[in-house]
Amino acid sequence: MEPLKSIVTTIAFLSVIGTVYAQNNGEITGSVKDAQTLENIASATVALTDQHTKVIIKGTQTNLNGSFVLDKLPVGTFTLQLSFVGYDRIVKENVVIDSPNDVLSLGDIQMNASKEKVLNEVTITAKKPTIQNKDGKKVFSVNQSLVSQGGTAADLLQNVPTLQIDVNGNVSLRGSTGVKVLIDGKPSLIAGGDVTQILQAIPAGSIESVEVIANPSAKYDAEGQGIINIVLKKNSKVGFNGSVALAGGTRSNYNGSAALSYQTNKINLYGNYSLRDGDTYSNGFQYLTFLKPTDAIVFSNETFPSTTRNKVQNLKIGIDYSVAPKSILSVSGSLNLRNTHRDELLDIDNLDASGLPVQYSTRNNTTHNNGNSYELDLDYSQHFKKPKEELTFNFTYSHGTSRNLQVYQTIYSPRVDNLKTGIANSEPDPLESDIWNNGNNYNIQADYILPTGKTGQIAAGYRSQISLGNNNQYAYDLSGTNANPIYSFTNLFSSNKQVHAVYLNYYNQIGNFRYELGLRGEDSHLNATFQGYDTNNSLYSTLIKVPDKGLYPSIFLTQKLNNDQQLQLSYTNRVTRPTPRELNPSTDFSDPTNYETGNPHLIPESINSLELGYNKNWQNISFTSSIYYNRLNNVIKHIESDPVNGVITTTAQNLKHSTTTGLELIGHFDLIKAWDFTANANVFERRNDAAPEYGIAANSGLSWNANITNNILLVKKLSVQIRADYRAADFVIQDRNRAAFGMDAGAKYDFAGNNASLSFNSIDIFNSRKWAFLRSSDGLLLDFERRTVGSRATLTFTYRFGKSTGVHKQPKKKEENPDRRIDDAS
């Protein structure tokens, strides 16, 4: 733990000797209007530069009401420039911020329409910062990711520092998989809320940024060990604009997308569609050693190659309407359609203690899965005369259905001299599992922000989330002339999960010291009914209840230091509640040697997190570091039982405690004009309490992971991106996870006018990414490995059209700082 001690010492030293500068908290507000009609001008570019050095300090665009806010400004004298296609440029000199907390209102600024019919102003799109630290969250700009072009959200998240994605699509943050994934701030009902399928259903090209909140404050939902919010792209260009993208890749992977938008001063209409169709190949093994065998079988070796064909379609349309100068009403709807076909071959060798064959079997698993979901959103925002005072409201309804039909055909061979010749094979033993899912989600949310004094702010809100679901499994034996029900695997499960929450946050600062205190109260309950059949094939019902009420405080203390440095100490209390699937006693029997079932007796995990962060910015380098500590009580972990007739059963159980202590480092480097890179490293130690009732001893282990993404501009129009990641071996209760390495590369060429581009990427170049672990207990050793590969190489062509695309050149002017269009509003 020497690295942790060193960083603690360094941060403490800096906090003591740092000469404190004033907080940069100045603010400039205004509203841009047409000089003749007095209509609001939306999406006008606002740029603030230092009047002496000509360095760009801040930039933004006006919203649908024509308003803009430039905040967190230092003391100084600036030049404000406003520009918009079809209007004369406005330049305001000697814009002065006198004090660190000065708020300057420029009122209404009127722009005159240009007399020229041909517009040839310079338009430069500045690239957003790769990493931004905003209000306790890290915002990663991923819209320029080349290695994930033509891929999915899962491919793109692989490029985000601090996140890891295994080959099954499971997301982890700082080594923890208990994170909550949101889409535009809300949970998704795609594939019944299955995160792995949600990430496979969202095209990477539709994502604008990813927000990572490792230690969320009280204004966020209390559930999860962290939050990952995927922010989808939304039109911000005036007039009629659109884009089309077509991609083709190896292993018969094809996808395409189209987007159209139209924006005026009053409305913003947008719509987009995407289609993804391709194969995914998977292979691996599962080697079981029964330490307390109940029959002649001591070893069970299984391989499971598979091919999956996925077809996913997404459609979204929406409108933003400016009801009044400070009021915006938004309505949107989205549709997701999915169809999957999977063929899997399971080869299983059952051996005795001497390694001699006892039984050999092959199972063909054929899966047909189809589903659809739609979502309707209503949003309203109201700004007031007082700067930063705001009221927002959201209502969301989503509905989803799916059917998963699996047919298993197993052929058994007894112990013979030549085991795999087919001698003495049994007749196929066909089984069928038919699972029907449907669900409805409701989200009602209201948030209010009220500035108090010069620097204070009160935020309060209410949120209700209601999830209603049904999961019905029907099992049949197809060996006869008729389909005969298998009552032991047939069941009905319905659930009603509700979370009602209120929160209050207070924010203020004293000089260069900022503090935020929050408290969230949540009343949660999950009521479910399980209907199954007993040994007499009689139907019975079991009620399942998981009530959970709690208060969840959060504290954030921030100290600004000299030379653009910052320290932040934070504490939060959170919860992880068992999912309906973890509670559902239904049995998944797709693997004949390893059944999986839920546990209706689970209780929620409680999470206490403490974090100390240090940030430092230089001219071309940004550095972020965090020391963190998490303690989990009532840890939910999937445990394997001792074998019964050669079959083990995996069930979620509550264990005692687990603690994680770690150090996270993130750096972004713009060393030369043609090359920048982002690097991330995370070192952590995990300690797990013993669980003797499951044969688990107390254990601990040190692990780490790292990644680096390089962006290289080879020539003016040709850019290259290379990414590499490494995950060291890790110890999680029963599991010793093995190390994994991967490398991706991509390139993009922009054609003249920037209206079209051609991209090429290659994923997992060395075919080295895998999910592998050794799980151990008193009664079992499980050695597992799986590799999953989709398209290894993809070629993508993108064409953009409309009023706002392209870069229009004009003769050089004498001005040192020409007009710039700056997309980053931070």
N, C-alpha and C positions, 0 to 999 in steps of 0.2 A: 504493500500500500504506500510505498514511498512517493509515487507520483501524486497521490492525493494529498499527502502531507506537504509536498512542495508547493502545490497550487494554493492550498489554504494559507500557507505562510506568505506567499507572494501577494495574494489578495488582501490579507490583513495589513501587510506592509504598505500597500498602495492606499488603503483607506485611511491610514494614520498620517502618512507624509504628504498625501495629495493636496496641492493647493487648489482650493475650491473656486471654480468659476461660477458665474451666474447661470441660472437655468435659461435655455433658449425657449421662451414661451410666448414670443410676440405673435400677433395675428393680424392679417389683413383680410377684410371681407368686402364684397361688392356685388353688383348685379349689372349684367350687360343687356342692353336693349337696342332695338332698331330706332334710329333717330327720327324716322318719319312715322312709323306705325306704332312705336313704343311697345312692340311685341318683344317678348323675351327671346334671346338668342342662345340656344342650347349648343353645347359642344364647342364653344369658342375657346381658343387656346390662350391661357394666361401664364406668362412667364415672368419670374422675378429674378433680376440679376444684380450683383454687387455693382454699384455705380462706378467704382474705382477700378476693380480688377476684372470686371466683365464676366465673372464666374457665375454660372447659373446656381441660384440658391434654392429655388423651389419652382415647381410647375404643376399645373392642373388644367382641367377643362370645366366649363360651366355645366351645371346640371340642366334638367329639363325646364327649370324655373329661371334659367339664366344666371343663377347665383354661383358664387365661388368663395372658397375659404382657403387661405394660405396660412397654415399654423406652424407652431414650433419654430418661429423665426428668431434669429439673433438680433441684437442691437446693431443698427447701422443705417446707411443711406443707400437706397436701392433705385433701380429703374424697373418700372412695371410696363410690360408690353402685352397688348391684346391683339389677336388676329383671328380672322375667320374668312373662309372662302366667300368671295363676292363683296367684301367690305374693306374699307381703307383701314390700314393698321393704325393703332393708337399707341403712343409712347408717352408715359408719365415719368418725368424725372423728379429727383429729390423727394422720393417717398421715404419718410423717416420713421424708424422705430426707435423711440427715445429710451425706453426702459425694458427690462426683460419680460414684463407682463403687459406691455402696451398693446391695446386693441384698436386698430385703425379701420374705421368704416369709410369706404369711398363712395357709398351710396350707389345711385344709378349712373352707369357709364354708357353713353349713347354712341353707337357706331354708325357711320354713314356708308351707304351702299356705294361700291366702286363704280365709276363711270365706264371702266373698261369692260368690253364684252368678253375678251379672252383673258382668263386669269392665269398668271404665270408666276405666282409667288412661290418662294422656296418652301417646301414642306419636308422636314426631316423628322422621322420617327425615332425617338431615342429609346434605346433598350432599357427596360426596367431593371432596377437593381436585382441581382440574383437572390439576395437575402435581405429581409427587412425585419427588424424587431419592433413590433407594435403592440403595446398594451398587454404584455405578457405572452404574446404568441409570436412564433417565427413564421413569416410569410415567404414562401419560396416561389419565385416566378419561374414557371415551367413551360410557358407557351413557346419557348424557343428550343425545347428539347428535341434534338435530332435523332437520338438513338431510339426514341419511342415513336417516331413517325410511322403511321399506319398500324400502330399497336393499340393496346387497351390501357385503361386506368391502372391496371396492375403493372404493366410494363413501365408506365410513367412514374409510379410511386417508387419503383426501384431506383430512380434517379434522385430522389429527395434525401438529403442528408438526415441522419438519425433514424430513418425508416429502413426496415428490411422486409422483403417479401420472399417467402419460401416457395418451392415448386408447386405447392397446393394452393397458393394464393393467399395464405394466412399472413396478416400484417402484424408486425411487431415494432414497438417504439422503445428504444433503449433496452432491448432484450425482453420486453414484456408484450404478450399477445392480448392483454386485456384492455385494448383501446377501442374507442367508439369511433366509427367512421360515419361522417355526415356528408350529404350532398347539398350544397348551398345552405348549410346550417340546419338541415332537417334529415331525419332517418329516411331511408328509401325502402319501398316495399317490393322492389325488383327481386324475383326469385324468393318471395317470402321473407325478405330481409337478410338473406344469406350474403354475407360480405364478400366472400370469394366470387360468387356469381355476379354480384353487383359490379365489382371491379372489372370483370370480364365483359360486362355488357356496355360499359361506358367507353367511347372512343377517346384515345389520348388527345387527339386534335381538338376535342371540345372543351378541354380544361384550360383555364386561364392561370390559376395559381393553386397552391396547396398550403393550407394553414395548419401548422403543427403546434398544439397547445399541450405541452408536457405536464403542466401544473395549472389546470384551469381555475379561474376565480369563481366566486359564488354566482355570477351572472350566467354561467353555463350550467347545463345539466350536471347533476352530481354523479352520474353513472359513468364508470370506466376509469382506467388508470391513465387516461390521457385522451385527447380528442384530435382526430384528423378530419379537417373540413376541406372537401374538394369543391373549389369555386369554379363553376362553369362559365364559359365565355358568354358575353352578352353584348349586343351591338352598342357602340358608342359613336358611330359615324353618322354625319348628317347626310340626308338625301337617300337615294336608292343605291344599295351596295349588295354585293354577293360574292360567293366563292364556291368553287367546285374542286373536289379532290378525288383522285382515283389511285388505287394502290393494288399491286400484285406481289405475292411473295411465294417462297418455296412451300412445299407441302400443300399445294392447292389452296393457299390463303389469298382471298380477295376482299377488298373493302372499298367503299366509296362514301362520300358525304357531300352535302350541298347546304348552303346557307343563304338566306335572303333577308334583307332588312330595309326599312324605309323610316326615316326620322325627320320630323319637322320640329318647330318650336313647341308644338303642343302634344304630339304623339310620337311614339317609337314602336313600330311594328316589326316583329322579327319571327323567323321560323327556320328550323334546320331539320335535316333528315340524314341518317347514317345507316349503312348496311355493312355487316361483317359476316363473312362466310369462309370457313376454313377448317382444316384438320389440326388436331393436337395429338401428339404421340406421347405415351407414358410407358415406363418400364421400371421394374424394381423387384425387390425380394423381401420376404419376411421369414426369418429363421427363428423358430420357437424351441426352447429347451425347457422341458418340464422337470423342475427340481424335486417335485413331490408327485411323481406320476401315479395315476389311479388305474392304469392298465399297461399293456405292453409298449405303448407309444411313449417314447422319451424325446424324440426329435421330430419336429414337423417343419419341413422346408417348403416354402411357397414362392413362386414367381407369378407376376401378374402384368404382362404386356397388354396394352390397350390402345385403341384408336378412337378418337372422339371427333365427331363432326358437329360444329356449332354454327348456327345461323341466328344472328341477332340484329334486330331492327329497332331504331329509336327515332321518334318524331316529337318535336316540340314547337309550339307556337305561342306567342304572347304579345301583349300590348301594354305599354306604359302611357298613361294619359295624365296630362297636367290639368287637374281640375281647377286649380286656382294658382296664383303666383307661388305659393309655398306648400301646395298640396299635390301629391302624385298618387294616382290609383293604378295598380298593376294587376293584370289578370293573365294567367298562363296555364297551359295544359300540356302534358307530355304522355307519350304512349311508348311502351316497350313490348316487343314481341320476341319470343325465344323458341328455338327448336333445336334439340340435341339428340344425336344418335351415337351410342357408344357400344363398341364390341370389346370385350375383355376376356382373356383366356387365363384361367388360374390352373397352374400345375402344382400339385401338392404331393410331396413324398413324406409319408409317415414311417419313421424308423424306430427300431428298438435301441436298447442301451449299447449294443455292439455296433450300431450303425447299419444293421441289416434291415431290409424293407419289410414292413408289416402291411402296408396298404398304399396304393398309388391311386390318385384320382385326378381327373381333369374336369374343370367346370367352365362352360361358356356362359358368360353373363352378357345379355343383350339388353340395353337400356334405351327406351324412347322417352324423352322428356320434352314437354312443350308447356309453355306458359305465357301469360300476358299480364301486364299491369298498366294502370294509368293513374295520373295524378293531376289534380286541379288545385291551383294556388290563387289566393286573393291577398294582395298586399296593399297597405295604405300607409303613407308617411305624411306627417304634418310638421312643417317647420314654423317657428314662431318668430316674432320680431327680435326677441332676445337671442343673441348669437349662441349657437350650439343647443338651444332648447328644442327638443324633438320628441314626437310621439309616433310610434310605429305599431302596426297591427298586422297579424298574419293569420289566415285560416287556410288549412291544407286538408284535402281529402284524397286518399289514395285507395285503390282497390286492386287486388292481384289474385290470380288463380294459376294453378299449375297441376300437371299430372305427370307422375313418374312411374312408368310401367317397366318392370324388370322381369326377364325370363331367365331362369337358371337351369342349365342342363348339365348334370353331373354323371360322369361314368367312373365307376369304382373298379379297381383291379386288386384281387387278394395277393398275398405273398406268393410269388412264383420265382423260378430261377431267372427268367428273363422278364423283368418287371414291365418294361415299356414296349413289349411287342404286341400287346393287345390280347394275350392269352388269358382266357377265363375272365374277360371283361363282363361287367354287368350291363344290363340294359340302361339306357339313359334315364335319369331320375329328374324329370322336369318339374320345376317349381315356378310360381309366379307371385310377384309382389306388385300390387297396384295401389299407389299412394296418391290421394287427392288432397290438395291444399287450397284453401282460399282465405283471404284476410282483408280487413278494412282498417285503415289508420286514419285518425283524426288528430289534427294539431291546431290548437288555439293559443295564440301568444300575443301579448301586448307589452311594450317597453316604453318607458318614459325617462328622459334625461333632462335634468333641471340644473343649469349652472347656478352656483351660489358664490357671492363675493367675486373677487378678482380671479381666483384660481380654483375655487371649489366646484364640486359637481356631485349631484345626487342622482343615482340611477336606480329605478325600481321596475319590477316587472312581474308578470304572471304567465304561467304556461300550463296547459293541460294536454297530455298526450294519451290517447286511448287506442289500444290495439286489440282487435278482435280477430281470432283465428280458429281455423278448423284443420286438423290433420288426421285423415282417416286412412288406415292401412288395411287392405284386403289381401289375404294370402291363399293360394290355391295349389293343390297337387294336380298336375296335368298328366300323370302317368296312365290314368285310365281313359275311358272313352269320354268321360265328363270331367269338368273342372270341379274337384272336391275341395271345399273350404278347409284350410288349416287353422283351426280355431285358436291355437296357442299363439299364432302370429297375427291374428285379426283383431283390430281394435279401433276405437273412435276416440279422438282427443279434441276437446274444444277449450279455448282459453280466452280470458278477458284480463288484459293488463292495462292498468291506469296509473298514471303518475301526474299528480297535481302539485304545482310548485309556485312559490313566491320568493322573491329575493330583494335585497336592499344593499346597495353599494354606496359607500361614501369615499370621495376622492378629494384630496387637497394637497397643497404643498406649502412648505415654509422655506423661503429662499431656494436653495438648491436641493432640498430634501422633499421627496414626494411620498405620500402614503395612501394606500387604498385598503379599506376595511369592508368586508362583505359577509353577509349571512344569508344562507338559502335554506328554506324549509321545504321538504318534500313529503307528501303523503302518497305512498305507493302500495298497491296491492295487486297480486296476480291470483285470480281464481280460475281453476281449471277443473274439468270433469273428464276422467278417463273411464272408458267402457271397454271391458275385455271379457274373455270367456274363461271359466274355470275348467278343472279337469273333467267335469261332467258336461262340458260344452254349454253351460248355462251362462247367460249374460249377467255381469255384475257391474256396478259403478263405484268409482272411488273419487272423492272430492279432494282437490289439492289446493291449499291456500298458502301463499307466501306474503304476509303483510310486512311492510317496512316503512316506518316513519322516522324521520331524522332531521336534525339541524346540522348544516354543513358550513362551517366558517372558513373564511380565507383572509389572509393578511399578505399584503405586498408592500415592501419598504424599498424605496429607490433613492440612491445617493449619486448625484452627478459629481464627477471629479474633473480636474483640469485635462486639457488636451483631448477632449471628446472621449472621456472614459465614463463608465457607469457601473455601479454595483447594485444588485437587487437581491433582497432576501424575501423568500415567500414560503408560506405554509398553507396547506389545504387539507381538508378532510373530505373523502369521497367514498363511493360505494360501488360495488359490482354485483348486480342482481343476477340470479340464475335465469337463463333463457327458457322459453317454453320447451325447446328441444331437449335441454338438459334435464327438465323435470318430467318429460313424457316417458312413461314406462314402456312404450312400444319398443319392440326388438327389431333392429336392423340385422338381417341374417344373410346379407349379400356375400359375406366372407364365411365359408363353412367352418373355419377354425377360430374365428374371432368375432363373436356377436357383440353388438353395441346396444345399450339400453340406457334410458334416463333414470333419474333418481328423484322421486317426488318429495324427498325429505331434505333437500338442499336448503341452506339458508344463505343470505347475501354475504359477500366479502366486505370488510371495511378496510379503507386505505388511508393512511396518514403519510403525507409527503412534505418534505422539507428540501428547499433548494436555494443555493447561493450562486448567483450568476455574475459574471464580469464581462463587459463589452468594451471594446476599444476600436476606434476608427482612425486610420491614417488616410492620406490622400488617395492611395491606390489599394489599400488593404483594409478589410474589415475582419474583426476577430471576436468570436463569441465563445464563452466557456461557462460551464455549469458544474457544480458539485451537487449531487442529489442523493437523497435518502428516502426510501419507500418502505413502509412496513404494512404487510397484509395480514389480516386476521381472518380465520375461517376460509382459508385458501381453497378454491374450487379446482380440483385436479382429477383427470381421468385415470382410473386405477383398473388394472387387470386382475381378475379373480384367478384362483387356482383352477386347473383344468377339470372339467367333468366330461367324461367320455371323449376326451381329446379336443374339447372345445373350451376356450376361455371366453369370459364375458367382460367387456369394458364398460365401466359405470363411473359417472362423476361422483366424487365424494368431497366432503369438507375436511380439510386437514387443519392443523393448528396455525402456525405462523411461518411467514417467509419475509426476509428483509433483503433489500438490494441497495448497495452503496456504489456510486459511480462517478466518473468524471467524463464530461462530454466537451469536445473541442470542435469548433467549426470555423473555417477561415475561407474568405474569398479574396483572390489576389488578381489585380489588374496590373501586371508588372510591365508589359509592353502593349502597344496598341493592337497587335495582331494575336495576342494570346492572353487568356485569363483562365483561371481554374478555381474550383471549389473543392476543398478537402474537409473530411469529417472523420473523427476518431472517437470511439466510445469505449471506455474501460470500466468494468463493473465487477463487483463481487456479490454473489448471491448466497445467502445462508438459509437453510430449510430445517425446520424442526423435525424430529422423528415422528413417525406414525407406526408404532409397533403393531397395531391391529391389522395393518396391511403389509407388514414385513418391510417397512421402510425405515432405515437408520438416519439419524441426523447427518447432514452433509453440507458442504460449502465448496465453492469453486470460483476462480477468477477467470474472466473471459473478456474478449474485446472484439470489436468490429471496426472496419474502416472502409471508406470509399473516396474516390477522387474523380472529378469530371473536368476534362480539359476542353476548352473552346478555342479553335485555331482558325484564323482568317488567312487562307493560303494566298488568295488574290482577292481583288475587290469584290467579286460576286460569288466566290467559292469559300464556304466555311466547312470545318470538320469538327466533330465532337467525338471524344474517346473517353470511355468510362470504365473503371475497374472497381470491384468491391471484394472484400474478404471478411468472412465471419469465422472467428476462431471457435474451437471446441467450447462447449458450455455444459453446465450441470444444472438441470431443473428437476428437483425432487427425485423421481425415479429415472429420469432420462439423462443420458450423456450424449448430447448432440455433437455430431462430428463437424469438422471444419468444412467450409465451402468457399469457392472462389469463382468469380465470373468476370467477363470482359465484353463490353459492347462498343460499337463504333457506328458513326453516321456521318453523312456529308450532304450538303445542300448547295445547289447552284441557283442563283436568282437571275432570271433573264432581264434584258433591258427593259426599263420602265417599272420594274418590280411588280408587274402584274402576274407573273408566273414564276414557278420554281419547280425544280426537280430534286427529289431527295432519295437517298439510298442509305439503308442501315442494315446492320448485322447484329443479331442478338445472341449472346452466349457463344462467342466465337470459338472457344475451345471445348464447348459442350461439357462444362465442368460443374455447373450449378446442380445441386442435389439436396434432398432432404434426407438425412441419415441420423439414426440415433441407436443407442443401446439402452433398453429399459430393463431394470432389474428389481426383483423383490425376493422374498424368502422362497416363493414357489415357482418363479418364472424368470427366464431370460428371453428377451425379445430383441432380435437384431433386425433393424428395418432400414431400407433405402428405397427412394423413389426419385426418378428423373422425369421431368415433363418438359416437352419442347413443342412449341407451335411453329410459326414461321421463323426460320433462321435468317432469312434475308428478304428485305422488302424494298420495292421501288415505288415511289409516290410522286405523282404529278399534281400540282395545285395551281389553279387559275383564279385570280381575283379580278373583279370588275366593279364599276360603279364610280360615283362622284369623288370618293375620297381616296382612291388607290393611286399608287405611283408617286414618283418624285419628279417635279417639274423644274427644270433648270432655267436660269436666267442669267444675264450678264452680271458680273461681280459689281457690288456696290462699294462705296467708300466706307460704309459702316463696318465697324470691327465685329459686331455681333448680329448677324442676320436673323430673321425670324426663325424660331424653332418650334416645332410641335412636340410637346413633351407628354408622353402617355402616362408617366408615373405621377400620381397625384399625391405622393407622400412627401 
